[in-house]
Amino acid sequence: MGKLSDEQKANLSEEVIAKAMQCETPEQLVELAKSEGIELTLEKI
């Protein structure tokens, strides 16, 4: 799995973490990350 920077970790709210846990596919996780301004690709997962 790709690593988040310290700044990205600090900006993850409980709400975003809960949404990430609900993702059923890697593609959904990538889309969520994108909507939150986090760079994530399927290759990084």
N, C-alpha and C positions, 0 to 999 in steps of 0.2 A: 504494500500500500504506500502511496506517496506520503511524504512528510510535510506537515504544515509548518510554516515559520512561527516563531514565538508570537508575532503580531497577529497572525491569523488565528492561532489558538486563543489568544486573549479576546478576540472579537466574536468567538463562537458563543452564541447565547444558548440557553437551555432549549429554547424553542427550535433553533436551527438543528441542534443535536437530536431532538425528538423527531423532527422531520426527516433527518438523515436515516434514522433508525427505521422509519416507515418505508423507505425506498425498497422496492422489490427487485430492481435490476440495476446493474452498474450505470446504465444510461440515465436512469432517473436520478441517481446520485450525482452524476456529472451535471445534469441540468440544474439540480438544486444548488450545487456549488457555484455554477455560473450565475444564477440569479442572486447569489449572495456575494458576488465579486471575488470568488475564490477560483484560482486557476487549477483545474483538475481535468485530466484526460483519462480515457480508458486505459492507456498505457501505464498511468501512474497508480492505478488501482490494483 
